[in-house]
Every structure is written in C-alpha cells, then in structure tokens.
Amino acid sequence: MSSTPTSAADRPEAAEETGDSPIGPVHFEAAPAPRESELSGAEVIAHFVKHLPMGPGVYRMLDRDGEVLYVGKARSLKKRVTSYTRLQGQPNRIMRMILATASMEFVTTNTETEALLLEANLIKRLRPRFNVLLRDDKSFPYILVTGDHEAPALVKHRGARRRKGGYFGPFASAGAVNRTINALQKAFLIRNCTDSFYANRTRPCLLHQIKRCAAPCTGEISLDDYAGLVAEAKSFLSGKSQLIKTELARQMERAAENLDYEQAAVYRDRLAALSHVQSHQGINPQSVEEADVFAIHQEGGQSCIQVFFFRTGQNWGNHAHFPKADKSLDEREVLQSFLTQFYDDKPCPRLVLLSHDVEERELLSLALSERSGHRVEVAVPKRGEKKELADYAAKNAREALGRRLAETSSQARLLKGVGEVFDLKAPPRRIEVYDNSHIMGTNAVGCMIVAGREGFAKAQYRKFNIKSEELTPGDDYGMMREVMTRRFSRLLKEHGEERNKPEPEDAKTNATAPAPDGASEDATTEDAGNEAMPAWPDLVFIDGGLGQLNAVREILQELGIDDVPLVGIAKGPDRDAGREKFFVPGRDSFMLPERDPVLYFVQRLRDEAHRFAIGTHRARRKKDIARSPLDEIAGIGPTRKRALLRHFGTAKAVSKAGIEDLTTVPGISETVAKLIYDHFHE
C-alpha cells in the first residue's frame, strides 16, 4: 500500500486550485509520509493528524490509485480528521471509506467561509464517490437583450455573460425561454436574428410579415421608435408588467376612439401576447421580488430537490434535481451540501428560501454573500406568502420524486427481463446501442446511445464522423467496423483494467448509518441506485441483421474482446415494429411476443438510437449545405466575404467574376482578386 502523500505542487490540479480558486490563493499542507508500508487506513490518518493545524481548511481522502474518495471542510482540521482515526463505533460505510484511505491532502484557509466555498468547488470538479453529488448540474438559460448593436435583439443565452446587454432570468429550461421569446416577439416586435442576417437584409423577412418583428433592418420602423419597443420589453422583463399592460390598454382605447381600428388591433394582439407570457408563469408572488426557493423530499432512499426561480416578481420556472447521496443522510444534510455546489458557478439572488432549516445556514449566507458581492439572506419561512412558496415547491418535489421512483422501479423490472431474455449473468447496468445514418454515403455518421438503471444516459452518448476514405459510399458494414474499432480501441486504452470488474458490494447492500460525530457535513457513500455507470457495456445492441453482427464480432475478436454480449436487431417484414428478429451469437435467431414488455423496451432503445443518429446526420448535412465556397479560400474572412456577397449577390456569381470585376469590390485588392479567381479556375 502506498502511503506517501501527494504534494499539491506536483499534481496537475494543484496549479488550477492555487491560481483559479474562487477565494484567491490558498496554501496546501502536505504531511510527511509514514514509513511503514503496511499501515491501515486509520493508522495513515492518525499519522497525518500529528501535522495538522487547528485552523480551518479542506481535506481530501485518497485511495491507493490516487483517486479522491472524499472532500470535506472543517472549522478545525485537526479535530475533524481525528474523528476518522477510530474504527470502533463507526458505521459500516464510513469504516470502508476509512480503510480505503491510503493518503490525504489538506488546504488551509483563512476562514471557515473560504473552506466552504473551496469544498464545493473541489467536490464539483473531482466528484468523489463518498460525497453528495449534484448529478444534473448545468447552466440555466437567460434571455439577453443585446446592447452592442443599434437595433438590439432578443436572444436566448447560456453560459458566461460576456456580451454587452441586459440579462433576464434564469429560466428553468430552454423550452421556457423559447416560449417566452416567441410571446415577447408578438408583444414587442423585437428581432431575434443574428447581426450578420440583419446587415444583409434588403427587404423585410417573414417574421415581419407575420407581425413578430418591426423590421428595423429595412427601415420599416425608425431606430428611435424601435428603441421605445426595446425599452418596453426591458421594463416588462424587469417586473413592470402591469404598468406596460396599462399603457398598452390606454393606447388601444385611444386608437379605437380615433377610428384607427387597425392600430387598435395591433395593441390588442400585443396585450394578448403579454397575458400569454404571464399565464405560463404559474404563481406570481406579490411580496417576493427576487428569490430562489428550494424544497427537498426524501423517499425510497432517494432525494429530490425542487428549485423555483422568481425574478422581478415573476415566476421563471422550476427544475427538479436528484442529487447522488447516501440514504443515511437526512434532508437537511443533503440540502446544505446541494446548495453550496449549486451556486458554485451560478449567480445568487438576494433571497434564498428553504423548506428545511440547515445546520450551517448563517455560514452558508456568509459564503454566498462573499461569492456574489452582495448580501444574500438564507431563510426558512414560517408564515405568509413565502411559506406558501416553500410549501408549493415541496409539493412539486414530492410529486417529482414519486414519478421518478415509479420509473426507476419499472426500469429495474425491464432490465431484469432483458437479462433473462438474452441470457446475461445479471441485469445489465450499461446497455449500448449503435446505429449509422447517411444519404447515399454522404455525411455518414455512426452513433452510440447508452441506457442504464436510470434510463437514457445522454451524457454518455457519442457520435462518430465516418472518416475512412476507402469505404464504398453506403457500405453499412464498413461504417460499423470503423465505429466499433474506434470505440473499443479507445475503451481498451482508457478503461482496459476495468473489464469484468464486479459490481461494487456497497451497491448491493442497503446498510447505512449516520455520519460519526464531528465528521464532515456530508460524509456519504453511494447506494444501490446511485453507483456510477460502468465504462464497459454489459450488453451491446447492433441495429442490423446477421451481417452487421458478424462484422462487429470480427472487430472485437481482433481487439481481443470476446466477453461483451452482442445482439443484432433486424427489422421485421415491411419494417413492421413488433416483428423484429434478434440475432445472438451461439443461438438461433428468435422473435419476442408482440406484447412483451422487453420488446417494447428494446424498441425504445432502438428508436432513441435512430433519433440520435438521424439528428446528428441532419446537423452535419445542414452545416455542409450552409457552408459557402468562399469559406474555402484562404485570406477571405467574414468582412471580405460579406463585401463580396453584397456586391455580387451569391457565391456562384463570385465564382464567375473576372479579376477586374473582383477588384471593384471594397477591400479586395488585385492580389486578393487573383487569389479568388484562381480558386474557382484551377
């Protein structure tokens, strides 16, 4: 057993932690290594304790391979880590974590607040298996009213806020943003086209014809009047919706009194669009201007945290999270760990409402205030409208978890059925399905989708652009060979040591217990439903008959892989769903009863593979169609390309132009003109 602690300065992530830490430069403390090579986990930890300070900091427990098992923060590093030196009285899972520890690393901080922020940052990046983990972490979309153009646009934005303009949100989903933008276009006639599209318009586009854009690009509205529409849109998004509706109603009545019924109808349609936006926001609190509401519900060993976003007095949607946490942790512990990770890379409002009080609420408030640059109140409402919001979020959390438990139970039964039908040793934890898509061999792609105990694992999906130039266009067998060669060659290289790795014992047992006194706030291990999906598939479906299956078998045998179960799925006569024929090596082909649940499940997998493959192919084909021949000319950037298209109209006309004609275009010298001419007249 290696008991030498890793120096932070020698590890790849050390520079990242010291340079880009959310709290500024931090100091790593690495204790000397114990000389004895036979020390157990508790003895290793006891050796490190001798060299620890009494101040705050963050500690990491590492296994023999250097993988981080657990990240925790402490007000006193020495006191906290000392609690792990005693095996007696420890819960079974905590004991296993201690015994697996071969080394530790420490970071001292100035305050406990800094330790809390750093802990959240490291957990999200390192994803230790003994911590509460935020599974579906992602950036939420915003509505951006651009501020770097004479005619601002209304667009969806996700990611860093680098572009100048007003950001409104967050919204719970991209669909909520799209619906809101569509309604706001009808209400305020704000454009959503790109700046390059705007610059090249010579007549109004279709959106103007269907009354969803005022068409400032062609002067259908003056820039001053358009700026007025933009100001109204910003006011509405800033919470002044009633004021805007009152003003529109007044203008509609004035137009009707002046017998200008056409203009009155325009105001009427804009009012209806605004009402549509608000009707889709559900509850709109009167006393809460800006807040995020979190509610947690636990059942069946799983947790669901429902998040509602309220901005400018309007409800911008909700999202359900299912964090990975040991079932021994109560709701307060899971919620507290979740909150620190949730706001690690997201802006925090001035008010955070919780359904359950957390142990370190004041510390959390200080940490979020420090990160946000403004005071953040973390409260547990007891009465009034805020309590109603928390209760409403809790109701949604309870219902979302109920749906998930029902789906998980159904999924487990289906996987068990799949294991029985295809003679697997156990229900599969990871199923991979492969499919190809192309049109007459062009834009050929191969795709892999993955499913497991929790349904489709979209983060594991992969696409393969077919690169071989030796393939005959439309050679499905050759495409499948290339896909499988690339996929499993890389799998052998990156995860070869994990082949035939048995399912972890702690994924099969439900034995859990509370964390020891003095242990970090979220000491956990993974439970039966939360273990990480394995890298190697337990079952592979090939969309195709015996020919595709044999091609895949040959490739795997060449790679020395003969223990991955393969199944070919051939479409039935007339491609009828329900009459699929299955090919399994060593068995005669067979069909399943038309109403067999396993058949429906396999059809869902195959249809998802079709959807992903066709969507990937269409995206690649669309990109090729949109590519201009001018893009292939070295030295022709966006500005010259735009000038050429403005002058000649199309790329085809550019290709037919002579050198003298090309030099009349602004920015095109005789040298560049000759370069363009030679490109099209080789």
N, C-alpha and C positions, 0 to 999 in steps of 0.2 A: 504494500500500500504506500503510495506516495504521500508523504506528509509535509512536503516543502511548500510553504505558502507562495503564491504567485505575486511577484512585485507588480504593483499597479503600473509602474513606469514601463514595464516590459510587455504589457498586454495591449492588444490592438485598441481596445475600447478606452484605455486609460487616457489617451490624448483627447478623445472625444468628451470624456467626462470632465476633464480638467479645463478644457477650452470652451465647451459649449454648454456647460452646466447651467440650469435655469437660475442658480443662485450665485453664479460667478465662480472664480477659482476656489477649489476645495483641496484639502490635504488628505492624502492617503496614508494610513498607518498599516504597515505590514509587519506582523510579529515574526521573530526568528523561528525557523522550523525546528520541531523536536527531532532529536537524533534517532530515536527508536523508530524502526520501520514497522513494528508490529502493534502500534497503538490503536485502540479502538476509537470510534468517533467521539465519545465522551472525553477520553484522555487527550485527544487532539484539541478539543475545545478548551479543556482545562489548561492546557499549555498556553494557548493564546490569551486566556483571561489574565495571566500574570503580567502581560504587557499592555493591557488596555487602560485608557484613561477613564475618569469618572464622568467626563463631559458627554454632550450629545453627539450623535453620529448615526451612520448607517452601516450595517454589517451584511456580509454575504457568506452563505454556506455553500461550499463546492464539493462535488464528488470526486472520485479518482480520476475521471476523464477531464476534469476542469470545468464541467458543466455547472451552472449556478442552480442550486437546489431551492434556495430561499433568500429573499431580500427582506430585511426588517430595519426599522428605525428604533432608536432608543433615546430616552432622556439621559440615561447613564449607560454607556456601552458596557462598562464593567459589570454592573448589576444585572443588566439584561442577559448578557451572554453567560453569566454564571448560572442562570436558571437552566441552561442546557447541559450542565456538567453532571447532573444527577439522572440516572436512568430509572431509579426507583420512583414509582408513582406516576410515571409519565404514561399518557395514552399510547396505544399501540402504534398509531400512525406517527406521532411525534417521536416515539422511540426509533422507528425506522428511519426517520429523517436524520436523527442524531447519529445513528450507526452508519448511515451513508456518507456522513461528512468526513472528508479527507483533508480539507484545508478551509481557511476562512480569509476574508479580506474586509478591511474596515476603512471608512471615510469619516473623519472627524469634521464637524460643522460648528459654526459659532452659536447657533440656536437650535432648539427643537423644531421650530418652524422650517428652517432650512433643511433639516433632516427629513421632515415630512415631504417636502417638495422633491427632494432628491430621491427618496424612496419610490415615490410614484413614477418618476422619470425612469428609474432603473427597472422597475417591475414591467413597465410597458415595453421597454426595449429588450430586456433579457428574457422575459416570460418564464420565470421559474415555476416549476410544476407544483411547489408547495404553497404558492401564493394565490390569493383571489385574483382572477384574471378577467379583464374586460374583453370578451370574445369579439363582438361585432363593433369594435372601435372604428370610427370613421369620421371624416369631417362632414359637417352638415352644410347643406346648400343655403345660399343667400340670394336675395335679389339685389342687383347692382344697378344704380342709375349712374351711368358713366359721367365723368366730369372732365374728360380730356378731349372733348370734341365740341364743335359749335352746335351740333344738334345731338344732345345726349340720347343714349339708347337705354332700353330696359332689358337687362340680360340676366341669365342665371349664372351664379358664380360659386365655385367651390375651391377651397384652398387658401393660400396666403393672400392677404389684402394688399397687394402691391399696386394695383391700378387705382388711379385717382377717381373719386366718386363717392356716392352715398351708398352704404351697405345696410340692408334691412333684413332682419331675420334673427336667429336661424329658423329654418323650416325643417320639419321632421323628415321630409323626403323630397326627392327631385320631382315626383309627381305633384306634390302640393305646390311647389314653386311654379311648375309649368301651368297648372290650372289657374293660379293667381295671376301670372303674367298674361295669360290669354284674356282673363277678365279685365285686367288693368288696361290692356291694349284697347279693348272695346270702350272702356270708360274714359281714357285719356288720350287715345290715339298716338301713343308713343312708339317709335320704331324699335325693332329688335334685330335689325340686320347688322352685318359687320360693316366696319368703316370702309373697307375696300368696295363692298357692294354698293354702299351709299355713294361713294365717289364716282362710280361708273354708270349711274342711272341717267338716262336721257328722257325717260317718261315714267310715270308712277307705276309701281308694281301691283300685283294682285291684292296685297293687303290693303292698299288704299281703295281699291275697287269694292272690297267687302267691308269697308268702313272700320278698319282696325289700325290704320296708320294715317297721320295727317300729311304724309309725303313732303317733308321739308327738303328732301333731296332734289326735287324738281321745282321747288318754289311754289308749291300748291298752298303753302302757308308760310308766312314770314317767320324769320327766326325769332323775332320778338314775341309773336303770338305763340309760337311753339314753346318758347321758354316759359310762357304762362302755363301751358299744359303740363310741362315738366314740374313746375313748382307745385301745381295742384296734386300731381302724383306723389311727390315727396311729402306733402302735407298729409295726404291720406295714409301713406305708409308710416308716418310719424305719429299717428294716433288721432289726427284731426279729421276723422272720417265724417262725423256728424256735421261739422262746420262746412265741409265740402259738399255734402248732400244737400244741406240747407241752401247753399249758394246756387247749386245746380237747379234745385226746385224753383228758386226765385227767378232764375234766368229763363227757365221753361215757361213759367207763367207769363213773364214779360213778353216773350216771343209769341205766345198764343194771343195775348191782348193786342199785339201789333199785327195779327193775322199772318205771322210768319210761321206757318204750321210745319214747314219742312225743318226749320231750325229747332222748333219746339220738339219735333220727333227725335232730333239728334240728342238733345238734352235728356229726353225721356229714355232713350236707349243707354245713355251713359249712367243714369240713375239706376236702371235695372241691372247693369253690369256691376256697379258698386254693391248693390244689395246681394248679388250672387256671391261676391267675394266674402262678405260678412256672414252669409248664411252657411258657408262651408267652414267657418272657423269655430263652430260649436259654441261653447261657453265663452263669453267675453266679460271678464270681471270689471266691476266699476271702481274698485279700490286698489287694484294691483296694476301699476303702470308697466313695470319690468320685473320679471321673476322667472326662475326655473323651478318647477315643482317635481320632487322625486318621491315616489312611493314604492315600497318593496312588499312582496308577498312570497312566502315560502310554503311549499307543499311537495310531498313526494321526494324529498331530498334535493329539490331544485329551487332556485330563486329567480324571481322576475322583478326587475326594476323598471317602472314606467316613468318616463320623463315627459313633462309638458313644458312647452316654451310659450311664454307670454311676453310680448314686446309692444310698447306703446298702447297698452290696454287691449290688445288684440291677441287672440289665440292663434299661434302659428303652427299648431300641430303637436303630435306626440309620437314617441318611439319607445318600443319595448326592448329592453336589454336582458340577456340571460347570462350573467357572469358565471365563470367557472369557479366554484367554491366548494369546499368540503361541507358536507351536510351537518357536521357538528357545530358549525358556526351559526350563531343566531342572526336575526335580521339586522340588528344594529351593527354588528361587526362587518357583515358583508356590505352594508350601505356605506359605512365610513370608508372602507378601502376602495369601493367603487368611485366615490366622489373625488378622491384625490387623483385617481387615474383619469377620470372623465374630463376634468378641467386642465389636464396637463398640457394640452395643445389647443384648447378652445377658449374663446372669450367668456368671461363670467359676468352675469348681471349683478346688480347691486343687492338683489334679494334672492336667497335660495330657501325654499320651503321644503321641509321633510315630513314624511309621515311618521317616522320614528326618531326619537332622540338618540344621538350618538355620543359615545363616551367623551370624545375629544372635540366637541362642537366649537368651543372657543378657539382651540388651536387651529382647527380647520378654517375658521373665519379669518384668523390672522394670516394663515398661509395663502388663502385665496386673495385676500386684500393685497398682500405683498406681491403676488404674481400679477394681479390685474391693474395695480396702480391706483385703485380707488377702494373705498370701504365696501366690504361685502358682508352683509348680515346673513347668518345661517340660523334659521328659526324653525321651531316646531309649533305651528299654530294650534291654539286650544279652542277658539271660537270664531264666529263670524265668517265672512266670505273666504278668507284664506284657509280656514279649516275645511270649508266646503270644497275648495280646490284640491286640498290634500286627500280628502275622502274620495273625490271623484277619480283622482289618479290611482288611489289604492284599489278602487273597484276595477279600473281598467287593468291594473297589474294582476289582480286575481283572475280575471277572465282570460287574459293573455296566457297566463301560466296553465290554466285549465285546458285551453286549446293545445298548448304545447305538450302537456302530459298525455293527452289523448292521441296526438300524432306520434309521440315517442313510443307509446305502447303498441300502436298499430304497426309502426316501423319495425319494432323488435319482433313481432309475430311474423311479419313478412320476411325479414332476414332469416329467421329460423326456418321458414318454409323454403327459401332459396337454398339454404344449406342442405336441406333434406332432398330437394329435387335434383340438385347437381352433385350429390354425394360428397359434400365437404365435411371436414372433421368437426367443424363448429360453425355457427352462424358467422358470416363474413363481417369484418369490421370495415373493410375498404373494398368497394367494387369500382372497377374502372371500365368504361365503355368507349370504344374507338369507332370513329366514322370519318369518311372522306367526303369532300364536296368540290365540284368543279363543273365547268361547262365546256365540253369538248376538249378537256385537258388544260384550259386556261384558268389562271388564278387558282390553281389547285391548292387545297389546304387539307390537313388532317387535324382532327380534334380529339381530345380526351376529356370526358366528364367523369366526376367522382361522386359517389354516394356512400353514405355510412349510416351510423345509428341515429344521426340527427337529420337525415335527409340529404339533399344535394349539398355538397361542399364546394361552393362556387369559387372559393379562394384557391382551390386545388386544380381548377380547370386549366388545361394547357392547349395551345394551338401550335401547329407545325406548318410553316410555309414550305411547300414541296420545292426543294432546291435542285434536285438532280436534273442535269441536262440530258442524261442518257435515256430517260424514261420516254416511252412512246406516249403521246398525248392520250389521256383516257385510260391508262394502264392502272386499274384499281389495285391489282396485286402488287405492282411495283411501288405504288404510293404507300400501301400498307406496310410493305417491307421497310421503306425509308422511315416511316413514323415509328415503327416498333424498334428499329435499330437505334434511332436517336434516343428514344425514351428509355429503353432498358440499358443501353450503354451508359447513359448518364446516371441512372439509378444504381447500377453496379459501382460506378466511380464514387458517388456521394453517400450511398447507404448500403454498400455491399455487406458490411458487418452486421446489418440488421435483418438479414434473411433468416427466415424461420424463427425469428425471435418470438418466444411465447408471450401470451397476453399477461400483463403485469398482475401479480397477485392482488395488489391493492385495488385493481379494477374489478375484481371478482368478489371482494368482501365488502360488507357494509359496516364493518366495525369502525366506529368513530367515537371521539370523545372530545371534551373541551380542551382548549389550549392550557398549558400549565400557567400558574400564577407568575406574573412577571414576564411572560413570553410576549413577543411582539403582537401587535394588534390584530393580525390576520393570519396566524400560523395555520396553514391548511395543507391538505393533500388532495389529490384528485379522487373522485368517487367513480362508481361504476358507469355512470353516464357521462363522465367528464374527461376521461383519459384522452390523450392526444391521438389523432388518427395516425395509424402506422404509415410508413413511407411505401412499404411493399403491398401490392394488392393481394387480397385473399381470393379474388375472382375477377377474371377479365372477360368481358363480352366483346365479340367482334361482329360488327354489322356486316353480315355476308354469310355465304354458304360454306361448303366444304373447301372450296378453293382458297378463299381468304384465310380460313382457319389453318390450312396446311402451310400457307405462306408464313403465317405468324409463328407456327410451331418450328419451322426450319430456322427462322431468325433466332428464336430463343435458344434452340439447341446449339447453334453456332456460338452463342454467347455463354453457353454452359448453364443455362437456366432450364431446369426440367421439373420444377416444383410449383409453378404458377398455374392454377386451374384455368383452362381456356374453354370458352363456349362460343360457337358461331350461331348467329341468329339469321336464318334465311326467311325472307318474306314469303307468305303463302301464295297460292294461286291467285292471279289478278291482284296481287299485293294486298289481299284482304287482311285486316287486323283481326287477330284471334285465331288465325290458321298458320301461325309461324312454326317453322320446323327448327329444332335445336340439334346442333352437332357437337358432341363431346368426344374427345379422343378416347378410344378404347370402348366406346359404346355405340350401339346402333342409333341412328337419328330417331327422334321422337317428337311428339306434339303434346301439349298440355290441354286439358279440358277447357272449353271456351270460357267457362265462368270461374276458372281457378284464380284465386287472388294473386298467386305468384305470377301467373301470366300477365295480369293487369300491371303488376309491379314492374316486370321486365319491359313491358310495352312503354311504361312511363320513362324508364331509363333510356330506352332506345329513342323515344321521341325527343327527350331532352338532348341526347347526342345529336339528333338530326337538327334540332333548333339551333344549337350552338355552332354546328358545322356550317349550316346554311347562312346563319347570320355572319359568321366570320368570313365566309366566301364573298357574301354581298358587300361587306365593308371593304374588302380588298379590291373587289371589282369596281366599286364606286370610286375608290381612291385612284385607280388606274384611269377610269373614264374622266375624272376631274383633272388629271394631270395634263398640263399643256406642253406641246412640243417645245415651247420656249424655255421650259424648266430644264431641258437637257443641254442648253447652251451655256458653256462656262463664261462667266462675266456678265450674264444677264440677270440682274437682281430684280426685286419687286418694283423698284422705281422705273427702270428701263422697260420692264415687261408691261407695266401699266401705260407708259407712254406709247409703246408700240401698238397696244390694243386700242387705245384711244384714237390713234391716227389711222390704223388700217381696219379696225373693227373686229377681225378674227385672226387667229394664229395661221389659218390657211392662207389668208391674204398676205400675211407677213412672209410666208414661205415662197410666195410667187413674186415678191417685190424685188426690184433691182437695187444695186448698190446706191445709185443716185437717189432713188426714192427713199431708201432707208436713211440716208444722211439728212433728209429734210425733217426727220423726227427730232424733237428737242432731246438733247442728251446722248444722241447717237453719233459718234464720230465716224470718220471714214474707216478707221481700223476696226471699230466695233461692227460697222455695217458689213465689212468684208467677212468678219467672223460669222455673222448671222447668215450671210449669203452662202458662204462655203458649207455651213452646216446643212443647209437644205439642198445644195447642189454638189454633193460629193461625186 
